Amino acid sequence: MMKNILLFTLGLLFAGFAPADAATRVSETIPQPAVVELRTESFRLDPAAVIRCSSDGLQNEASYLRAQLAESSSADQKGQLRRCRQIELSIDGKIPSEGYVLELQPRKVAIRGGSAAGVFYGIQTLLQEMQEGVLPCGRIEDAPRYAWRGYMLDEARHFSGAARVKLLLDQMARFKMNRFHWHLTDEQGWRIEIKGYPRLATVGGTGCHSNPDTPAQYYTQEEIRDIVAYAAARHIEIIPEIDMPGHATASNRAYPEYSGGGTEQHPDFTFNVGKEETYTFLTDVLREVAALFPSEWLHLGGDEVAYGSEAWKRDPHVQALMAREGLTTVKQAERYFMRRMADSVRMLGKTLVGWDELLDLDMDPERCLVMWWRHDKPDYLRRALDGGYTTILCPRKPLYFDFVQHADHKWGRVWDGFCPLEDVYAFPDAWFEGWGMTPERSAHILGIQANVWSELMHTAERVDFMTFPRLCALSEAAWSQPGVKDYDDFMRRMEPVFASFDRLGIYYFDPRNPGHHPEPAGPEIIKRQPPKMDFRD
């Protein structure tokens, strides 16, 4: 199935399409559609237009569109333009699954999609093309370049909360992004209720990166279900991450009997891979997590274990495991652990996702998905692709949104440069030659993702400022074919988006006027245990 998904590229799907020379009006949509045939002739869409579903299974999309049109009903409906009072939604099996065809005519607006998701994306284009209730006549045909168009939010370091997550999901849906990777556990905090082990949330959920004395912050299972349903209604799949065997300090604070130790800088950083009880504990946890998230994917992290695994050399349980299994290094003990937990993930009906350190553990490429994040290690990307691993591109440069985005910014990370909006927009093609990309290697790339690590994002303003408008550039990088991308035109299409951010109260970075929203300061770090840490370098 995964190989079939990899063949789902716009180059194959729309190979026979040609740009329309007759188009006299440019698109207003982000991400840029594949084929745009719009005329200057226009009409007004009645907010009370009848929405008819000529295919089953589109009630959610119809309800979503009706709600969006109701919000726009305050626009001036006077004028001499013809008024369209009918919208038809349908599924057409000849269109790619996430693709759509939008036909705009004064008598009827029609959206045909290859699936309900395709219809939903056609709705997003309709809403963006509509300016104050007015639409151009014409036709748009579209489908995504990549199947995985992702955004990761780290809530272990600083907690965002349900309202903020839903706002992010709304913006992801608006720009046709479909994977929300939720980093829920790490050293500073455990953010998900596990009923079998309640102290994970009530004890492990205390503290954050800037203040270890913060009262427990976490999502109840009821809140998780609500957010998962909210995302699903917007065709966004949520992939949970429960980090192991490293980044386990918050869990070990709650249940120290499963700790494998760490270092002075990273105390209790690991789970104890030598105790059989650890595997029972973690499998029980994953069983509850798997029941909450319908996604086929379950992320186990698996990175930076060496920050604490030296302690295994002194732990009697780990040493007994190594002797029993004939293991000679702690890396081999790590490999043993991940293979056993991969078995647990499969037993739960999920597919393992992990950071690119998985490649050092010789995991089965047919049973896991690799997220390549270490931009300074392109050899790991080539190893993943040459080894047949389905791969997500999320390198620190340019897709870590905790990196600063402007030379004058002071809060955020810098590593031999930073991550400006232009670089996000140019991704990934501007890097392909340097990585030695070939068609054979590209076939294993499932998609791209930006990661928002929140060590220096302690407020909603900080998250917004570091996310927007880079999220918009990311969406076009993930959806649109290189041949239709144009950065200057992208910035033109951002004008109404910036205005909408102002209406929504989103505190964005404005590259047109960097002083419009001053850079929010990062958090003041309270110098108590646990100490300040900077993991991803």
Legacy VTK file of the C-alpha trace (Angstrom):
# vtk DataFile Version 3.0
C-alpha trace
ASCII
DATASET POLYDATA
POINTS 537 float
0.000 0.000 0.000
2.784 2.432 0.883
4.458 1.921 -2.491
1.163 2.706 -4.189
0.978 5.964 -2.226
4.470 6.857 -3.385
3.311 6.691 -6.996
0.718 9.345 -6.185
2.573 12.308 -7.635
1.171 15.141 -9.634
3.642 14.573 -12.435
1.956 11.248 -13.164
-1.578 12.353 -12.448
-1.622 15.462 -14.592
1.004 14.550 -17.168
-1.463 15.308 -19.946
-2.539 18.712 -18.701
-1.298 21.897 -20.311
-1.505 25.470 -19.063
-4.457 27.371 -20.464
-3.368 30.211 -22.712
-6.875 31.668 -22.538
-6.732 32.382 -18.807
-7.145 36.097 -18.211
-7.232 36.124 -14.420
-4.643 34.761 -12.027
-5.401 32.523 -9.077
-5.660 33.842 -5.517
-5.168 30.391 -3.982
-2.387 29.091 -1.727
-1.074 26.552 -2.532
-0.914 27.371 -6.241
-3.194 25.014 -8.221
-1.921 22.876 -11.076
-4.167 24.209 -13.848
-5.967 27.551 -13.687
-8.395 28.738 -16.365
-10.103 31.830 -14.979
-11.763 34.686 -16.836
-12.398 38.283 -15.864
-16.151 37.631 -16.034
-17.416 37.225 -12.482
-20.535 36.486 -10.442
-21.666 36.640 -6.831
-22.093 33.501 -4.722
-25.202 33.667 -2.591
-24.320 32.778 1.047
-27.633 30.920 1.205
-26.894 28.909 -1.939
-28.305 25.396 -2.000
-25.532 22.841 -1.489
-26.390 19.565 -3.167
-24.393 16.359 -2.682
-24.747 14.102 -5.710
-22.515 11.468 -4.104
-22.822 9.751 -0.745
-20.454 10.538 2.109
-20.139 14.294 1.595
-22.365 15.558 4.408
-19.329 16.672 6.420
-17.991 18.691 3.505
-21.394 20.243 2.834
-21.766 21.247 6.497
-18.273 22.724 6.540
-18.929 24.773 3.393
-22.299 25.963 4.695
-20.672 27.191 7.917
-17.913 28.977 6.026
-20.407 30.700 3.718
-22.491 31.776 6.705
-19.427 33.483 8.171
-19.012 35.451 4.941
-22.661 36.487 4.718
-21.908 39.944 6.102
-20.252 40.904 2.818
-22.188 43.410 0.709
-24.559 41.372 -1.420
-25.796 44.312 -3.481
-24.753 45.004 -7.023
-25.546 44.047 -10.595
-23.567 40.788 -10.775
-25.455 37.600 -11.442
-25.988 35.563 -8.315
-25.243 31.846 -8.100
-27.577 29.933 -5.798
-26.481 26.326 -6.356
-23.331 24.406 -5.395
-22.929 20.769 -6.320
-20.464 18.446 -4.578
-19.616 15.036 -6.033
-17.024 12.289 -6.092
-15.524 11.295 -9.439
-13.446 8.132 -9.509
-11.516 9.382 -12.528
-9.926 12.151 -10.448
-6.945 11.349 -8.166
-7.927 10.701 -4.563
-6.944 14.102 -3.151
-7.461 15.921 -6.428
-10.415 18.033 -7.451
-11.976 19.941 -10.334
-13.636 23.268 -9.502
-16.025 24.667 -12.107
-17.210 28.218 -11.538
-20.280 29.350 -13.489
-23.004 31.893 -12.660
-25.710 29.216 -12.760
-23.869 26.582 -10.715
-20.620 25.999 -8.905
-19.491 22.372 -9.096
-16.734 20.677 -7.090
-15.767 17.166 -8.100
-13.158 15.324 -6.081
-11.484 11.956 -6.243
-12.644 11.451 -2.651
-14.263 13.415 0.142
-10.797 14.862 0.838
-10.536 16.049 -2.759
-13.921 17.752 -2.483
-12.780 19.393 0.767
-9.672 20.769 -0.916
-11.816 22.074 -3.762
-13.869 23.897 -1.141
-10.718 25.509 0.225
-9.868 26.786 -3.256
-13.414 28.077 -3.719
-13.195 30.017 -0.443
-9.821 31.527 -1.326
-10.872 32.517 -4.840
-13.991 34.210 -3.474
-13.261 37.856 -2.710
-16.076 39.628 -0.816
-18.570 37.127 -2.154
-17.436 37.498 -5.779
-16.019 34.627 -7.840
-14.480 34.549 -11.326
-15.903 32.300 -13.997
-13.652 29.457 -15.035
-12.172 26.154 -14.020
-9.364 24.873 -11.766
-7.924 21.360 -11.870
-5.596 20.301 -9.097
-3.994 17.522 -7.053
-1.107 17.426 -4.567
2.515 16.697 -5.324
3.096 14.869 -2.014
0.734 12.658 -0.041
2.204 13.730 3.327
1.979 17.471 3.995
2.853 17.802 7.627
3.293 20.096 10.606
4.666 18.953 13.965
3.901 20.727 17.245
5.994 20.010 20.348
3.831 20.404 23.456
6.211 18.657 25.844
8.431 21.726 26.236
5.570 24.262 26.362
1.883 23.378 26.414
-0.424 25.037 23.872
-3.892 23.723 24.768
-6.914 22.603 22.759
-8.053 26.008 21.490
-4.624 26.784 20.063
-4.335 23.352 18.468
-7.713 23.782 16.781
-6.663 27.166 15.417
-3.560 25.537 13.932
-5.669 22.725 12.475
-7.988 25.273 10.870
-5.060 26.969 9.175
-3.574 23.647 8.101
-6.897 22.716 6.496
-7.147 26.105 4.792
-3.828 25.462 3.048
-4.507 21.773 2.280
-2.101 20.237 4.790
-3.086 16.806 6.038
-0.715 15.457 8.735
-0.473 16.848 12.279
2.429 15.222 14.119
1.820 15.698 17.847
4.947 15.534 20.041
3.334 14.758 23.401
6.160 13.490 25.631
9.742 14.483 26.337
12.083 15.423 29.181
10.105 18.419 30.384
6.563 17.115 30.244
4.117 14.271 29.554
0.968 15.729 27.972
-1.483 12.854 27.484
-3.651 11.085 30.052
-2.978 7.358 30.384
-5.649 5.832 32.592
-3.575 2.791 33.521
-0.727 5.021 34.718
-2.337 8.261 35.926
0.856 9.770 37.382
2.260 10.111 33.856
-0.017 13.125 33.406
-0.441 14.380 36.969
3.251 14.098 37.888
4.994 13.832 34.504
2.855 16.698 33.216
4.228 19.195 35.728
6.760 21.757 34.599
7.816 23.068 31.224
11.055 24.154 29.597
11.018 27.650 31.091
9.498 26.820 34.475
9.773 23.387 36.145
7.220 24.490 38.772
4.305 24.894 36.337
1.275 22.873 37.509
0.467 19.765 35.496
-0.728 20.492 31.961
-1.987 17.670 29.782
-4.822 16.491 27.554
-7.467 14.203 28.964
-8.501 11.317 26.771
-11.839 13.035 26.177
-10.019 16.138 24.933
-7.805 14.000 22.693
-10.862 12.370 21.101
-12.434 15.767 20.500
-9.313 17.143 18.806
-8.873 13.980 16.713
-12.476 14.288 15.502
-12.015 17.999 14.807
-8.966 17.221 12.690
-10.642 14.340 10.870
-13.520 16.613 9.825
-10.825 18.703 8.110
-9.127 15.659 6.559
-6.116 15.970 8.863
-4.621 12.821 10.316
-3.008 13.164 13.757
0.135 11.121 14.395
1.022 10.895 18.109
4.622 10.674 19.291
5.547 8.909 22.534
9.328 9.297 22.771
11.476 6.263 23.707
13.922 4.915 24.787
15.401 8.392 25.294
13.750 11.727 26.175
11.991 9.818 28.964
12.688 12.086 31.953
9.070 13.207 32.506
7.843 9.611 32.462
10.592 8.534 34.829
9.703 11.369 37.190
6.271 9.752 37.505
7.361 6.095 37.488
11.058 5.949 38.441
11.040 2.153 38.537
11.297 2.153 34.721
14.236 4.567 34.500
17.427 3.498 32.762
19.330 6.531 34.016
21.045 9.342 32.219
23.687 11.980 32.869
24.020 15.015 35.101
22.880 17.210 32.216
20.092 14.812 31.180
18.948 13.012 34.351
16.814 9.875 34.019
16.905 10.382 30.276
16.262 6.756 29.249
13.904 3.914 29.920
15.457 0.775 31.335
15.749 -1.562 28.357
16.903 -4.419 30.595
13.736 -4.722 32.669
10.925 -6.869 31.322
8.500 -4.672 33.250
9.527 -1.730 31.049
8.189 -3.445 27.947
4.907 -4.260 29.683
4.595 -0.661 30.890
5.317 0.917 27.505
3.111 -1.533 25.588
0.251 -0.748 27.981
0.816 2.959 27.337
0.901 2.493 23.572
-2.261 0.401 23.702
-4.167 3.348 25.184
-2.544 5.774 22.740
-3.375 3.565 19.749
-7.018 3.405 20.820
-7.239 7.216 20.842
-5.685 7.850 17.410
-7.149 6.132 14.309
-4.010 6.925 12.283
-2.088 3.975 10.900
1.116 5.656 12.147
2.583 5.661 15.660
5.758 7.675 16.282
8.230 6.373 18.872
10.937 9.012 18.485
14.027 6.876 18.899
16.497 9.761 18.629
19.450 10.992 20.673
19.466 7.973 22.971
23.240 8.391 23.405
22.505 11.455 25.583
21.760 9.012 28.392
22.564 5.444 27.370
26.066 5.520 28.879
24.272 4.807 32.154
23.292 1.412 30.765
26.910 0.310 31.069
26.480 0.467 34.848
22.898 -0.746 35.150
22.684 -4.392 36.316
19.422 -5.045 34.465
20.796 -3.795 31.151
24.037 -5.663 31.685
22.096 -8.857 32.377
20.124 -8.342 29.159
23.311 -7.836 27.175
24.873 -10.971 28.597
21.708 -13.001 27.982
21.275 -11.812 24.388
24.969 -11.747 23.465
25.029 -7.977 23.008
28.390 -6.224 23.205
27.432 -2.511 23.014
24.686 -0.286 24.377
23.796 0.537 20.758
22.932 -3.123 20.308
20.781 -2.923 23.445
19.019 0.074 21.908
18.446 -1.943 18.735
16.993 -4.799 20.810
14.604 -2.396 22.537
13.371 -0.727 19.355
12.755 -4.033 17.626
10.668 -5.259 20.535
8.684 -2.034 20.657
8.244 -2.174 16.884
6.656 -5.578 17.445
4.298 -3.987 19.976
3.395 -1.289 17.476
2.608 -3.932 14.837
0.594 -5.930 17.361
-1.527 -2.800 17.890
-2.179 -2.584 14.147
0.050 0.455 13.581
3.168 1.244 11.556
6.254 2.523 13.357
7.486 6.064 12.641
10.825 7.293 13.952
13.591 9.829 13.434
16.446 8.959 11.097
18.436 7.283 13.900
16.288 4.260 13.049
18.691 3.646 10.181
21.420 2.732 12.675
19.146 0.070 14.157
18.627 -1.935 10.942
14.835 -1.740 11.138
12.764 -3.460 8.453
12.057 -0.859 5.728
8.706 -2.490 5.010
7.572 -1.910 8.598
8.568 1.642 9.420
8.614 5.194 8.160
11.729 7.360 8.593
11.725 11.097 9.256
15.007 12.563 8.040
15.752 15.572 10.249
19.556 15.958 10.397
20.257 18.347 7.544
23.998 18.017 8.131
23.785 14.269 7.449
22.555 13.918 3.850
24.192 10.499 3.813
21.380 9.354 6.118
18.822 10.559 3.605
20.555 8.647 0.826
20.796 5.556 3.072
17.090 5.741 3.772
16.071 6.123 0.140
18.565 3.585 -1.223
17.437 1.152 1.475
13.818 1.412 0.381
12.585 3.260 3.476
9.499 5.378 3.003
10.801 8.794 4.038
9.511 12.163 5.186
11.779 15.160 4.550
11.899 17.423 7.612
15.523 18.674 7.790
16.383 21.324 10.371
17.316 23.652 7.512
14.923 24.902 6.302
12.012 23.120 8.025
12.659 23.596 11.740
10.476 26.538 12.621
12.274 27.132 15.930
15.111 28.512 13.755
14.947 32.271 13.244
13.493 33.488 9.967
15.111 36.909 9.593
18.663 38.161 10.076
17.530 40.738 12.652
15.694 38.269 14.878
17.255 37.444 18.248
15.070 34.681 19.677
15.332 31.254 18.120
18.010 28.987 16.838
20.741 29.560 14.289
23.039 26.925 12.884
25.250 28.011 10.005
22.349 30.150 8.891
18.633 30.127 9.594
15.313 29.309 7.917
13.857 32.273 5.984
10.521 32.166 4.231
12.207 32.025 0.814
14.075 28.830 1.707
10.933 27.125 2.967
9.189 28.042 -0.287
12.071 26.744 -2.435
12.112 23.388 -0.640
12.849 20.649 -1.608
13.912 21.101 -5.217
16.651 23.649 -4.546
18.388 20.969 -2.437
17.862 17.915 -4.644
21.055 18.227 -6.684
23.217 18.616 -3.590
21.635 15.556 -2.018
22.263 13.473 -5.128
18.561 12.943 -5.712
17.513 10.602 -8.516
14.068 9.510 -9.712
14.639 6.156 -8.007
15.382 7.842 -4.701
12.556 10.367 -5.053
10.070 7.513 -5.412
10.498 6.760 -1.702
9.718 10.300 -0.516
6.195 10.309 0.892
6.190 13.998 1.717
7.577 16.903 3.711
6.982 18.302 7.174
7.917 21.318 9.295
8.768 20.772 12.959
7.997 23.300 15.683
10.156 22.567 18.711
8.894 24.754 21.517
11.852 25.293 23.862
11.815 28.987 22.901
8.062 29.219 22.293
6.379 29.763 25.654
3.421 31.847 24.427
0.808 31.708 21.675
2.407 34.788 20.103
5.750 33.008 19.834
4.192 29.928 18.190
2.228 32.084 15.744
5.188 34.305 14.909
7.460 31.341 14.176
4.766 29.400 12.257
3.179 32.042 10.030
3.663 32.733 7.175
6.190 29.891 6.883
3.301 27.408 7.101
1.861 28.941 3.927
5.163 28.573 2.076
5.406 24.990 3.326
1.947 24.190 2.001
2.905 25.321 -1.504
6.198 23.409 -1.300
4.283 20.247 -0.389
1.322 20.622 -2.753
2.382 22.456 -5.910
4.566 21.211 -8.719
7.822 23.189 -9.191
6.687 24.429 -12.600
3.788 26.460 -11.184
5.638 27.942 -8.201
6.699 31.586 -8.241
7.820 33.309 -5.050
6.859 36.828 -6.124
3.391 35.639 -7.072
3.179 33.729 -3.797
3.787 36.986 -1.921
1.044 38.645 -4.017
-1.357 35.865 -3.037
-0.353 36.317 0.619
-1.871 39.818 0.766
-5.423 38.670 1.632
-3.968 35.973 3.876
-2.129 38.551 5.984
-5.364 40.519 6.278
-7.177 37.393 7.456
-4.462 36.721 10.036
-5.103 40.192 11.415
-8.822 39.434 11.697
-8.141 36.115 13.409
-5.672 37.568 15.876
-2.759 35.498 14.550
0.503 37.218 15.464
2.523 36.565 12.293
5.904 37.668 11.011
5.373 40.164 8.199
8.258 40.006 5.685
6.822 43.052 3.881
7.161 45.124 7.042
9.270 43.384 9.709
8.296 46.047 12.235
4.544 45.394 11.843
4.603 42.716 14.527
7.756 43.033 16.652
9.486 39.762 17.420
8.121 38.350 20.699
10.880 37.601 23.186
11.697 34.020 24.016
11.165 32.636 27.532
13.292 33.512 30.515
14.786 30.238 31.665
14.451 29.551 35.390
17.766 28.052 36.452
16.546 25.109 38.500
16.381 21.411 37.807
15.771 20.209 35.195
18.510 22.337 33.597
18.165 24.201 30.325
18.706 21.798 27.427
19.106 22.259 23.706
18.458 18.856 22.215
18.166 19.078 18.485
21.680 20.308 17.762
LINES 1 538
537 0 1 2 3 4 5 6 7 8 9 10 11 12 13 14 15 16 17 18 19 20 21 22 23 24 25 26 27 28 29 30 31 32 33 34 35 36 37 38 39 40 41 42 43 44 45 46 47 48 49 50 51 52 53 54 55 56 57 58 59 60 61 62 63 64 65 66 67 68 69 70 71 72 73 74 75 76 77 78 79 80 81 82 83 84 85 86 87 88 89 90 91 92 93 94 95 96 97 98 99 100 101 102 103 104 105 106 107 108 109 110 111 112 113 114 115 116 117 118 119 120 121 122 123 124 125 126 127 128 129 130 131 132 133 134 135 136 137 138 139 140 141 142 143 144 145 146 147 148 149 150 151 152 153 154 155 156 157 158 159 160 161 162 163 164 165 166 167 168 169 170 171 172 173 174 175 176 177 178 179 180 181 182 183 184 185 186 187 188 189 190 191 192 193 194 195 196 197 198 199 200 201 202 203 204 205 206 207 208 209 210 211 212 213 214 215 216 217 218 219 220 221 222 223 224 225 226 227 228 229 230 231 232 233 234 235 236 237 238 239 240 241 242 243 244 245 246 247 248 249 250 251 252 253 254 255 256 257 258 259 260 261 262 263 264 265 266 267 268 269 270 271 272 273 274 275 276 277 278 279 280 281 282 283 284 285 286 287 288 289 290 291 292 293 294 295 296 297 298 299 300 301 302 303 304 305 306 307 308 309 310 311 312 313 314 315 316 317 318 319 320 321 322 323 324 325 326 327 328 329 330 331 332 333 334 335 336 337 338 339 340 341 342 343 344 345 346 347 348 349 350 351 352 353 354 355 356 357 358 359 360 361 362 363 364 365 366 367 368 369 370 371 372 373 374 375 376 377 378 379 380 381 382 383 384 385 386 387 388 389 390 391 392 393 394 395 396 397 398 399 400 401 402 403 404 405 406 407 408 409 410 411 412 413 414 415 416 417 418 419 420 421 422 423 424 425 426 427 428 429 430 431 432 433 434 435 436 437 438 439 440 441 442 443 444 445 446 447 448 449 450 451 452 453 454 455 456 457 458 459 460 461 462 463 464 465 466 467 468 469 470 471 472 473 474 475 476 477 478 479 480 481 482 483 484 485 486 487 488 489 490 491 492 493 494 495 496 497 498 499 500 501 502 503 504 505 506 507 508 509 510 511 512 513 514 515 516 517 518 519 520 521 522 523 524 525 526 527 528 529 530 531 532 533 534 535 536
